[in-house]
Amino acid sequence: QVQLVESGGGLVQPGGSLRLSCAASRSILFKPMAWYRQAPGKQRELVATIPFYGSTNYTDSVKGRFTISRDNTKNTVYLQMNNLEPEDTAVYYCNALISGGPYYPWGQGTQVTVSS
């Protein structure tokens, strides 16, 4: 079973940037991958997706600010987040996206807090 470990979160001021990483314990080659987030009191939502090959996709609220990428040689997925807004505050998780849903057990996530 693949284990996912997210890192890179923290406290940042509005307009700042963070780069999140998600390291998988085994190969994620050929797996479509995704970043999700869960804000306090809200359901987990899909933020960005990246296939093994092809175009990335983003939820409307992060388009133009977030970039998802992957390094299959390192079994790692990244989320570059720029121009962060307070509404981006959430715990961020990664997972494989299979048949429209998460595939592996969830990791612990990484907390992102955007506040002045």
Buried (B, 14 or more C-beta within 10 A) or exposed (E): EBEBBBBBBEEBEEEBEBBBBBBBEEEBEEBBBBBBBBBEEEEBEBBBBBBEEEEBBBBEEBEEBBBBBBEBEEBBBBBBBBEBBEEBBBBBBBBBBEEEEBBBEBBEBBEBBBEE
